Amino acid sequence: MTDLTSLTIAEARAGLASKSFTASELTDAHLAAIEAARVLNAYVLETPDRAREMARAADEKIAKGEGGPLAGIPLGIKDLFATRDIRTTACSKILGNFIPPYESTVTTQLWRDGAVLLGKLNNDEFAMGSSNETSCFGPVTNPWRRDGSNTTLVPGGSSGGSASAVAAQLCMGATATDTGGSIRQPAAFTATVGIKPTYGRCSRWGIVAFASSLDQAGPIARSVRDAAILMRSMAGHDPKDTTSVDIAVPDYEASIGKSVKGMKIGIPKEYRLDGMPAEIEKLWSEGADWLKAAGAELVEVSLPHTKYALPAYYIVAPAEASSNLARYDGVRYGLREGAKNIIEMYEDTRAEGFGAEVRRRVLIGTYVLSAGYYDAYYLRAQKVRTLIKKDFEDCFAKGVNAILTPATPSAAFGIGEKGADPVEMYLNDIFTVTVNMAGLPGIAVPAGKDSQGLPLGLQLIGRAFDEETLFSLGDVIEQAAGRFTPAKWW
C-alpha cells in the first residue's frame, strides 16, 4: 500500500473517484510512512485516530457522491494553526500543552472540503527562523542529502516540517505560513512547490501571530497543480479577520496549462547579488529561457529599494512580534513559572518559555518601538516598505505580468552550520522578504539541482490577487524542469 503515498493530490482524487482505493487505505499508507520516518522529526504530534475517523467519513461521502474537492486527501498541518481539541504549541515551550477550544479558519475550510488530518507539523518557534532549528521539539531533517554524504541538512524554515513531510511523502500536502519567506524558502530546499498568497487572500484567524502585517497562510505541495487545488480551499473572505479581502476565489486549477504567450516577465537587476553562486545564476537564466520558449517576453526591470528590504523587514517583523508575543505571560494559558509576585511570574515565564531566537527578536522589537527610537527605526522602516511596494507597482504599471527571481541564495545547508551568526541566517531571506513587505503573491517552484544533487528553486512574484498567472507560469517551469524526489535513506 505504501506506493499510495507517491501519488499527487490530483492523482489521488482521480483514484478515489474511480474506487481504485479508499480514503481509509490512503490514510493508513500515510500513517505507516509517518511511523517509518520519525527520524526526520517532521511531525510534533500524530493524530492517527482522528485521521482514520475522518477518512471513514470521507469514504461514506464519496460512496454517496457527496465528497468535497479534497475528500479523503491526507494533509499535515503546521503547528501554528489552531486545531480544536488538538494540541497547538507554535513549537514553543511557553504554549506548553495548549489545547485550543476553536479551529482556525483555514483548517475549518480544509475539513469542510473533506481533507483528513494526519497530525501537526514542526516549525521554527513562533515561525521565527529560516532553518527549522529553533523549534522546542528539535530541528527537522531534510529528506534530501548531498550526493555521497550523510550530513543531515535543514529543510528551511519556518515551515520546515511542512516541506520535509511533503517531500518525504508523509502527507499529500501541508498548510504553511510565510512572514518573510517561510513557505517559499523551505519549498526551494526540498523540491516542493510553495505559494505565499497575496496578503488578505487567506484568513489569519486562528493562526498564532508572528508579525500581523506580514503573515500569510498558504500551501506546500508536490506539484503546481496540487498547490492550486489546496489554495482554492484555503482562500476566501473571513469576517473574523479584518485584513481578509472580500474577493471571489477563482478556480486556481483552471489556470494550469494555460498559455503564457505574450506575458511580460520582469528580471530585476537588483537581484544579481555580488558573490551569487554560478549555479543560482545559471538556474535563473534557464528559467527565463523556459518561459521565453513558452512564448513569454523577458524584460529587465528595476526594483531600486530592494537593498533596504532585509534591514527594514528585520525592524518591522520584530516590532510586531514583540507586540504580539506580549500576551504570553503565564496568566491565562501555557507555561507558568515563578510565583512570588506577578513581575517575577512574567519574567520567569518568558525567560523559561521563549527560546533564544524568539527572545532576540522580542528584544529588538521592543527596542525599535521604544521612546526615542520609534521614529529613527520603526517609522523609517515603514516608509521604506512603502517605497518597496511602489517599486513593484511601477513595474506592473509598465505591463509586467510577473517577476522571475531565484528563491534562495543557495541550496540547503547542514544542521548547525549557520547557527552562530544570526545575520548570516537572516540573509537566507534576501530574495523573499520584498514580497511580504509589498503584500504580493510569490510562488517557489523546483527548477534544478546544484552540483551536489540538492534541489534549487525559482520564485515568481505576481500582481496582487493574481495568483492564477503564477500557477500558469509555475506550471511552465515545472514541465520544463520535471519533478524531483529524494532517494529514501530513512
C-alpha positions as CSV (number, residue, x, y, z in Angstrom):
1,M,0.0,0.0,0.0
2,T,3.0,2.4,0.5
3,D,3.0,3.3,-3.2
4,L,-0.2,5.3,-2.5
5,T,2.0,7.9,-0.8
6,S,3.7,8.7,-4.0
7,L,0.5,10.0,-5.7
8,T,-0.2,13.7,-6.2
9,I,-3.4,15.1,-4.8
10,A,-4.8,15.2,-8.4
11,E,-3.9,11.5,-8.9
12,A,-5.3,10.5,-5.5
13,R,-8.6,12.4,-6.2
14,A,-9.0,10.5,-9.5
15,G,-8.2,7.2,-7.8
16,L,-10.7,7.8,-5.1
17,A,-13.4,8.7,-7.7
18,S,-12.7,5.6,-9.7
19,K,-12.8,3.4,-6.5
20,S,-9.2,2.2,-7.2
21,F,-8.6,2.6,-3.4
22,T,-10.4,4.1,-0.4
23,A,-9.7,7.2,1.7
24,S,-9.0,4.8,4.6
25,E,-6.4,2.9,2.6
26,L,-4.8,6.2,1.5
27,T,-4.7,7.4,5.1
28,D,-3.3,4.1,6.5
29,A,-0.5,4.2,3.9
30,H,0.5,7.7,5.1
31,L,0.3,6.8,8.8
32,A,2.7,3.9,8.1
33,A,5.0,6.2,6.2
34,I,5.0,8.7,9.1
35,E,5.8,6.0,11.6
36,A,8.8,4.8,9.5
37,A,10.1,8.4,9.1
38,R,10.2,9.7,12.7
39,V,13.9,10.3,12.3
40,L,13.0,13.3,10.1
41,N,11.1,14.9,13.1
42,A,8.6,16.5,10.7
43,Y,5.6,15.8,12.9
44,V,5.4,17.1,16.5
45,L,2.0,15.4,17.1
46,E,0.5,12.4,15.2
47,T,-3.3,12.0,15.2
48,P,-3.9,8.5,13.8
49,D,-7.3,8.0,15.5
50,R,-8.6,11.3,14.2
51,A,-7.2,10.6,10.7
52,R,-8.9,7.2,10.4
53,E,-12.2,8.6,11.7
54,M,-12.1,11.5,9.1
55,A,-11.1,9.0,6.3
56,R,-14.1,6.8,7.1
57,A,-16.4,9.8,7.0
58,A,-14.8,10.8,3.6
59,D,-15.4,7.2,2.2
60,E,-19.1,7.4,3.2
61,K,-19.5,10.7,1.5
62,I,-17.6,9.6,-1.6
63,A,-19.9,6.5,-1.8
64,K,-22.9,8.7,-1.8
65,G,-21.4,11.1,-4.4
66,E,-21.2,13.9,-1.9
67,G,-17.4,14.1,-1.5
68,G,-15.9,17.6,-1.4
69,P,-13.0,18.8,-3.5
70,L,-10.5,17.4,-1.0
71,A,-12.5,14.3,0.1
72,G,-10.1,11.7,1.6
73,I,-6.9,13.7,1.0
74,P,-4.5,13.3,4.0
75,L,-2.8,16.6,5.0
76,G,-0.3,17.7,7.6
77,I,-1.0,21.0,9.5
78,K,1.8,23.4,10.6
79,D,1.7,23.7,14.4
80,L,0.9,27.4,14.1
81,F,-2.7,26.7,13.1
82,A,-5.2,26.2,15.9
83,T,-6.8,22.8,15.8
84,R,-9.8,22.3,18.0
85,D,-9.2,19.8,20.9
86,I,-5.7,19.0,19.4
87,R,-2.5,20.4,21.0
88,T,-1.2,23.6,19.3
89,T,2.1,25.0,20.6
90,A,3.7,27.1,17.8
91,C,6.6,24.8,18.8
92,S,7.3,26.9,21.8
93,K,7.6,25.8,25.5
94,I,5.6,28.8,26.5
95,L,2.4,27.4,25.0
96,G,3.1,24.1,26.9
97,N,0.2,21.7,26.4
98,F,-2.2,24.3,25.0
99,I,-5.3,22.7,23.5
100,P,-7.4,25.3,21.6
101,P,-11.2,25.1,22.0
102,Y,-11.5,26.6,18.5
103,E,-10.4,25.8,14.9
104,S,-8.5,28.2,12.6
105,T,-10.5,29.4,9.6
106,V,-8.1,27.9,7.0
107,T,-8.2,24.4,8.6
108,T,-12.0,24.7,9.0
109,Q,-12.3,25.2,5.2
110,L,-10.0,22.2,4.6
111,W,-12.1,19.9,6.8
112,R,-15.3,21.4,5.1
113,D,-13.9,20.2,1.8
114,G,-13.2,16.6,3.1
115,A,-9.5,16.7,3.9
116,V,-8.0,14.3,6.5
117,L,-5.8,15.5,9.4
118,L,-2.7,13.3,9.8
119,G,-1.1,15.4,12.6
120,K,0.7,18.7,13.5
121,L,3.9,19.6,11.7
122,N,7.1,21.0,13.2
123,N,8.1,24.6,12.6
124,D,10.6,27.2,13.9
125,E,9.4,28.6,17.3
126,F,6.6,31.1,16.6
127,A,7.7,30.9,12.9
128,M,11.0,32.7,13.7
129,G,13.7,31.1,11.8
130,S,15.0,30.1,8.3
131,S,16.1,26.5,9.1
132,N,13.6,24.9,11.5
133,E,16.3,24.7,14.1
134,T,14.6,26.9,16.7
135,S,11.7,24.6,17.5
136,C,11.4,23.4,21.1
137,F,10.8,19.9,19.6
138,G,14.2,19.9,18.0
139,P,15.3,20.5,14.4
140,V,13.6,19.0,11.3
141,T,15.8,17.0,8.9
142,N,15.6,17.5,5.2
143,P,14.9,14.2,3.4
144,W,17.4,15.3,0.7
145,R,21.1,14.6,1.2
146,R,24.2,15.8,-0.8
147,D,25.5,13.1,-3.2
148,G,27.7,10.6,-1.4
149,S,27.2,12.4,2.0
150,N,25.4,11.5,5.2
151,T,25.4,15.1,6.5
152,T,21.9,16.0,7.8
153,L,20.6,19.1,6.2
154,V,18.0,21.7,7.2
155,P,14.7,21.8,5.3
156,G,14.5,25.6,5.5
157,G,12.1,27.5,7.8
158,S,9.9,28.3,9.4
159,S,7.7,25.8,7.6
160,G,10.3,23.1,7.6
161,G,8.1,20.3,8.9
162,S,5.6,21.0,6.2
163,A,8.2,21.0,3.4
164,S,10.0,17.9,4.8
165,A,6.8,15.9,5.2
166,V,5.5,16.7,1.7
167,A,9.0,15.9,0.1
168,A,9.3,12.6,2.1
169,Q,5.7,11.6,1.1
170,L,4.4,11.8,4.7
171,C,1.3,13.8,3.6
172,M,-0.1,14.8,0.3
173,G,0.1,18.5,1.1
174,A,0.5,20.8,4.1
175,T,-0.5,24.1,5.4
176,A,2.3,26.6,6.0
177,T,2.7,30.3,6.8
178,D,5.0,32.9,5.2
179,T,6.1,36.1,7.0
180,G,9.4,36.7,5.2
181,G,9.9,33.6,3.0
182,S,8.7,30.7,5.3
183,I,6.8,28.9,2.6
184,R,9.0,29.6,-0.4
185,Q,12.4,29.0,1.1
186,P,11.6,25.5,2.6
187,A,9.9,24.6,-0.7
188,A,13.1,25.5,-2.6
189,F,15.2,23.5,-0.2
190,T,13.1,20.3,-0.6
191,A,11.9,20.3,-4.3
192,T,8.3,21.0,-3.3
193,V,6.0,23.8,-4.5
194,G,5.1,26.6,-2.1
195,I,2.9,29.6,-2.7
196,K,2.6,32.7,-0.5
197,P,-0.7,34.2,-1.5
198,T,-1.5,37.9,-1.6
199,Y,-1.9,39.5,1.9
200,G,-5.5,39.1,2.8
201,R,-6.3,36.2,0.5
202,C,-6.3,33.6,3.3
203,S,-7.7,34.3,6.7
204,R,-5.2,34.7,9.6
205,W,-7.8,33.9,12.2
206,G,-6.8,31.1,14.5
207,I,-3.1,31.2,13.3
208,V,-0.6,32.0,16.0
209,A,0.6,35.5,15.1
210,F,4.2,36.5,14.4
211,A,4.1,39.8,12.5
212,S,0.4,40.6,11.7
213,S,1.0,42.9,8.7
214,L,3.3,40.3,7.0
215,D,1.9,36.8,8.0
216,Q,0.0,34.9,5.3
217,A,-1.1,31.3,5.1
218,G,-0.5,29.1,2.0
219,P,0.1,25.5,0.9
220,I,3.1,23.4,0.3
221,A,2.5,20.6,-2.2
222,R,4.3,18.2,-4.5
223,S,3.2,19.9,-7.8
224,V,1.9,23.2,-9.0
225,R,-1.5,21.7,-9.7
226,D,-1.7,20.3,-6.1
227,A,-0.8,23.7,-4.7
228,A,-3.6,25.3,-6.8
229,I,-6.1,22.6,-5.6
230,L,-5.2,23.3,-1.9
231,M,-5.1,27.1,-2.4
232,R,-8.7,27.1,-3.6
233,S,-9.9,25.5,-0.3
234,M,-7.6,27.7,1.9
235,A,-8.5,31.1,0.4
236,G,-11.6,33.1,0.9
237,H,-13.1,36.0,2.8
238,D,-13.4,35.7,6.6
239,P,-15.3,38.4,8.6
240,K,-13.3,37.3,11.7
241,D,-10.1,38.6,10.1
242,T,-10.4,42.4,9.4
243,T,-7.4,42.1,6.9
244,S,-9.2,39.4,4.9
245,V,-10.2,40.7,1.5
246,D,-13.7,40.1,0.1
247,I,-12.9,39.0,-3.4
248,A,-14.3,35.8,-5.0
249,V,-11.9,32.8,-5.0
250,P,-11.2,31.7,-8.6
251,D,-10.7,28.1,-9.7
252,Y,-6.9,28.2,-9.5
253,E,-6.6,24.7,-11.0
254,A,-8.1,26.0,-14.3
255,S,-5.0,28.2,-14.8
256,I,-2.7,25.2,-15.0
257,G,-1.7,24.6,-18.6
258,K,-3.0,28.0,-19.8
259,S,-0.9,29.7,-22.5
260,V,1.6,32.2,-21.2
261,K,2.2,33.6,-24.7
262,G,2.7,37.3,-24.8
263,M,3.1,37.7,-21.0
264,K,5.8,40.1,-19.9
265,I,8.3,38.6,-17.3
266,G,10.5,41.1,-15.4
267,I,14.1,40.2,-14.5
268,P,15.1,42.5,-11.7
269,K,18.7,43.7,-12.0
270,E,19.0,44.3,-8.2
271,Y,18.6,40.6,-7.5
272,R,22.0,39.9,-9.2
273,L,24.0,39.9,-5.9
274,D,27.8,40.1,-5.6
275,G,29.1,36.6,-5.0
276,M,25.9,34.9,-6.1
277,P,26.8,31.2,-6.8
278,A,27.2,30.5,-10.5
279,E,24.6,27.6,-10.1
280,I,21.9,30.1,-9.0
281,E,22.8,32.4,-11.9
282,K,22.6,29.5,-14.4
283,L,19.3,28.3,-13.0
284,W,17.8,31.8,-13.2
285,S,18.9,32.0,-16.9
286,E,17.5,28.6,-17.6
287,G,14.1,29.5,-16.1
288,A,14.0,32.7,-18.2
289,D,14.7,30.6,-21.3
290,W,11.9,28.1,-20.5
291,L,9.4,31.0,-20.1
292,K,10.7,32.5,-23.4
293,A,10.3,29.2,-25.2
294,A,6.7,29.1,-23.9
295,G,6.0,32.5,-25.6
296,A,6.7,34.9,-22.7
297,E,8.6,38.1,-23.3
298,L,11.5,38.9,-20.9
299,V,12.3,42.5,-19.9
300,E,14.8,43.8,-17.4
301,V,13.2,45.7,-14.6
302,S,14.5,47.8,-11.7
303,L,13.4,47.4,-8.0
304,P,15.8,50.1,-6.6
305,H,14.8,49.8,-2.9
306,T,15.5,46.0,-2.8
307,K,18.7,46.6,-0.9
308,Y,16.8,48.1,2.0
309,A,14.2,45.3,2.2
310,L,16.1,43.0,4.6
311,P,17.1,45.6,7.2
312,A,13.6,47.1,7.0
313,Y,12.0,43.7,7.4
314,Y,14.1,42.9,10.5
315,I,12.7,46.1,12.1
316,V,9.1,45.7,11.2
317,A,8.8,42.0,11.9
318,P,10.4,42.0,15.4
319,A,8.4,45.1,16.3
320,E,5.1,43.4,15.5
321,A,6.4,40.2,17.2
322,S,7.2,42.0,20.5
323,S,3.7,43.4,20.5
324,N,2.0,40.1,19.5
325,L,4.0,38.0,22.0
326,A,3.2,40.2,25.0
327,R,0.2,38.1,25.5
328,Y,2.3,35.1,26.6
329,D,2.7,36.0,30.2
330,G,1.8,32.9,32.2
331,V,-1.5,34.2,33.3
332,R,-4.2,32.6,31.1
333,Y,-2.7,29.6,29.3
334,G,0.5,27.7,28.7
335,L,3.6,27.7,30.8
336,R,3.7,29.4,34.2
337,E,6.9,29.9,36.2
338,G,7.7,31.9,39.4
339,A,5.1,32.5,42.0
340,K,6.4,35.1,44.5
341,N,4.8,38.1,42.7
342,I,3.3,39.0,39.3
343,I,6.5,40.6,38.0
344,E,8.6,37.6,38.8
345,M,6.0,35.4,37.2
346,Y,6.1,37.4,33.9
347,E,9.9,37.4,33.9
348,D,10.4,33.8,34.8
349,T,7.7,32.5,32.4
350,R,9.0,34.4,29.5
351,A,12.7,33.6,30.2
352,E,12.0,29.9,30.5
353,G,9.3,29.7,27.8
354,F,10.8,31.6,24.9
355,G,13.8,30.2,23.0
356,A,16.9,32.3,22.2
357,E,15.8,33.4,18.7
358,V,12.4,34.5,19.9
359,R,13.9,36.4,22.9
360,R,16.4,38.1,20.5
361,R,13.6,39.3,18.2
362,V,11.3,40.4,21.0
363,L,14.2,42.5,22.4
364,I,15.0,44.0,19.0
365,G,11.3,44.8,18.5
366,T,10.8,46.3,22.0
367,Y,13.9,48.5,21.4
368,V,12.8,49.8,18.0
369,L,9.3,50.7,19.4
370,S,10.7,52.4,22.5
371,A,10.5,56.2,23.1
372,G,13.3,58.0,21.3
373,Y,13.9,55.2,18.8
374,Y,10.4,54.7,17.3
375,D,10.9,57.5,14.6
376,A,14.5,56.5,13.9
377,Y,13.8,52.9,13.3
378,Y,10.2,51.7,13.0
379,L,8.8,54.8,11.3
380,R,11.6,54.8,8.8
381,A,11.3,51.1,8.1
382,Q,7.6,51.7,7.3
383,K,8.5,54.4,4.9
384,V,11.0,52.1,3.2
385,R,8.3,49.5,3.0
386,T,6.1,51.9,1.1
387,L,8.9,52.6,-1.4
388,I,9.4,48.8,-1.9
389,K,5.7,48.4,-2.6
390,K,5.9,51.3,-5.1
391,D,8.8,49.7,-6.9
392,F,6.6,46.7,-7.7
393,E,3.6,48.8,-8.6
394,D,5.8,50.8,-11.1
395,C,6.9,47.5,-12.7
396,F,3.4,46.2,-13.0
397,A,2.1,49.6,-14.4
398,K,4.5,49.1,-17.3
399,G,2.7,45.9,-18.3
400,V,4.9,43.4,-16.5
401,N,2.7,40.3,-15.6
402,A,5.2,38.6,-13.2
403,I,8.8,38.9,-12.0
404,L,11.2,35.9,-12.0
405,T,14.0,35.6,-9.4
406,P,15.9,32.9,-7.5
407,A,14.1,31.6,-4.5
408,T,17.2,31.2,-2.2
409,P,20.8,32.3,-2.4
410,S,22.0,28.6,-2.0
411,A,20.8,25.0,-1.7
412,A,20.0,23.5,1.8
413,F,22.8,23.8,4.3
414,G,23.8,21.4,7.2
415,I,22.0,21.4,10.6
416,G,24.2,23.6,12.9
417,E,26.2,25.2,10.1
418,K,24.8,28.7,10.3
419,G,23.6,29.0,13.9
420,A,26.4,31.1,15.3
421,D,25.8,34.3,13.3
422,P,22.1,35.4,13.2
423,V,22.7,37.8,10.4
424,E,24.1,35.0,8.2
425,M,20.9,33.1,8.9
426,Y,18.7,36.2,8.1
427,L,20.4,36.5,4.7
428,N,18.6,33.4,3.6
429,D,15.5,35.5,3.2
430,I,17.2,38.0,0.8
431,F,15.1,37.1,-2.2
432,T,11.8,36.5,-0.4
433,V,11.2,39.4,2.1
434,T,10.3,42.0,-0.5
435,V,7.2,40.0,-1.4
436,N,5.9,40.2,2.2
437,M,6.8,43.8,2.6
438,A,4.7,44.6,-0.6
439,G,1.9,42.2,0.3
440,L,2.2,40.4,-3.1
441,P,1.9,36.7,-4.0
442,G,5.0,34.7,-4.7
443,I,5.5,31.0,-5.7
444,A,8.6,28.8,-5.4
445,V,8.9,26.0,-8.0
446,P,11.7,23.3,-8.1
447,A,13.8,24.1,-11.2
448,G,17.0,22.1,-10.9
449,K,19.8,20.7,-8.7
450,D,23.2,22.0,-7.7
451,S,26.5,20.2,-8.3
452,Q,25.9,18.1,-5.1
453,G,22.5,16.9,-6.2
454,L,20.5,19.2,-4.0
455,P,17.3,20.9,-5.2
456,L,17.1,24.6,-6.2
457,G,14.0,26.6,-6.8
458,L,12.9,29.7,-8.8
459,Q,10.5,32.3,-7.5
460,L,7.8,34.1,-9.4
461,I,6.3,37.2,-8.0
462,G,2.9,38.4,-9.2
463,R,0.4,41.3,-9.1
464,A,-1.9,41.5,-6.0
465,F,-4.6,38.8,-6.2
466,D,-3.3,37.4,-9.5
467,E,-2.2,34.0,-8.2
468,E,-3.6,32.4,-11.4
469,T,-0.8,33.9,-13.5
470,L,1.8,32.5,-11.1
471,F,0.2,29.0,-11.4
472,S,0.3,29.2,-15.2
473,L,3.9,30.3,-15.2
474,G,4.9,27.9,-12.4
475,D,3.5,25.1,-14.5
476,V,5.7,26.0,-17.4
477,I,8.8,25.8,-15.2
478,E,7.6,22.5,-13.7
479,Q,7.0,21.0,-17.1
480,A,10.5,22.0,-18.3
481,A,12.4,21.1,-15.1
482,G,10.5,17.9,-14.2
483,R,9.7,16.8,-10.6
484,F,12.3,15.5,-8.2
485,T,12.0,13.2,-5.2
486,P,14.7,12.5,-2.6
487,A,16.3,9.0,-2.5
488,K,15.0,7.2,0.5
489,W,17.5,6.7,3.3
490,W,15.3,6.9,6.5
